[in-house]
Amino acid sequence: MAAELSPHLLSEKHRPTLDQALDAIRTRAYWSPHPEHPKAYGEGGAPGSLGAAEGKAAFDAVLNTRLDLGQPGTDGWTGGEVSPYGPELGVEYPHADLDVLLPAMRAAMPAWRAAGPETRALVCLEILARISARTHEFGHAVMHTSGQAFMMAFQAGGPHAQDRGLEAVAYAYEEQIRTPQSADWSKPQGKRDPLQLQKSFTAAPRGISLLIGCNTFPTWNGYPGLFASLATGNPVLVKPHPRAVLPLALTVQLAREVLAEAGFDPNLVALAAERPGEGIAKTLALRPEIKIIDYTGSTAFGDWLETNARQAQVYTEKAGVNTIVLDSTDDYRGMLSNLAFSLSLYSGQMCTTPQNLLIPRDGITTDGGDKTYDEVVADIAAAVSGLLGDDSRANALLGALVNPDVKARLEAAADLGEVALPSREVANPEFPDAVVRTPVVVKLDATKPDDEEHYLSECFGPVAFAVAVDSTADAVELLRRTVRDKGAMTVGAYTTSPEVERAVEDVCLDESAQLSLNLTGGVYVNQTAAFSDFHGSGGNPAANAALCDGAFVSNRFRMVEVRRQA
């Protein structure tokens, strides 16, 4: 039977988008094919997409059901997700017998490899288009597994995640076509006949790729690795975080549908949901069939993967200590507003949220006059309080705490030093069981050894440390030590001094950290734009990979050459 999605149809639908993505990663200009506004979907919006009511109905319809993906080797069913907002999701997922599923996935590889880079890329774009059409449904799925407020879940879990997936496909395609598919080779031999060979070059995938999903951003952090591996010819086994299965399970379901319609084995993408307490990530990571691993999560497990999964190419995003240096500013109110939003967004549960604010104890110069350390800290606390003073706005920005560990860290942080801004409980009328807390700001001193262990450790969640330093020069050196020893996904600085700006920039270039300078408007240090911004660098302890660059995709395949006598 002919494939429903022929190569011609796929090219007609998606080749222009692929070309635009390729242009975007070269120019680094703003571009996105996935609308951020909810009204862009449904009636009057993108054709075939679900509107707000339809997306909510689709999400509700999957609750308390069994999501049968038609995978081989299903030996039972598992579930148990509870929304951070309170309700049980009640969805059951297939539990896999790996000794059956993994061979089936390997058997799907030859035809996918033979399809070539362009067909693989276009199939991936069709998968992303199907996901995009259901962005409202995915928004609710991300919200009720991560605790993000709906608008953030809609945008970060929808279009922004889809952008990162498409970006990975573009890089994968570009890296694979760097080498031509064939070449006629002729070496002159003087009076003798030349030596002649016909050579072919094939991007050969490594093998099965394992995606270990995270709780906070299941799609945003999951899609780059998933689509980078799939586009380079590798089957992908998706192992979601047990508290955030639904968004990735829906992704697997759509991917399998598209692959089948395009004439490929749907077992190129499969789900590995785990039973409560089973902890299958370590078992999977050491399976000889697993040749690529993508992981976002704790430093301890990321380090374990890098050390022990020797048979696999391992890409990790772990934890870092994100730092902002405050030296001077010509827009004090803008700085305070920008910092307050950065500290509050999603209750600080982002790997890019700033934790340490390094402030000279003699204070900083501003357009409103000199400000002492105590004044700066008090003003930051006031800015956060003002931003989150209204409970409705607070709920829309904070979302819910993703798990009890975050709440425990938040409560313990108040005992680490003088509290400049206490955390308060915010009631959510729609979801009374949601645990919503505003950030805590704690004063620490860089000269006190007891404080060092606190600000040099990641405290994931709505916790900020205002660290008093002797001078801006000391702040720059502490920044260097922090990034070198602990890593950082983001670094920020506020300064009107070219010398200080250059010093901070030198640290970030030396230690491979992404830097944002003097952000006072609607762009924040904890946000990055696909096709233009790099998320992480792969050059410091926070992550060994960057989203997304050539290095993120190029080692997922190897070029295999066949030479024939001409």
Summary of the structure (lengths in Angstrom):
residues: 566
radius of gyration: 24.8
end to end distance: 37.1
largest distance: 89.7
contacts: 2061
relative contact order: 0.13
helix: 43%
strand: 20%
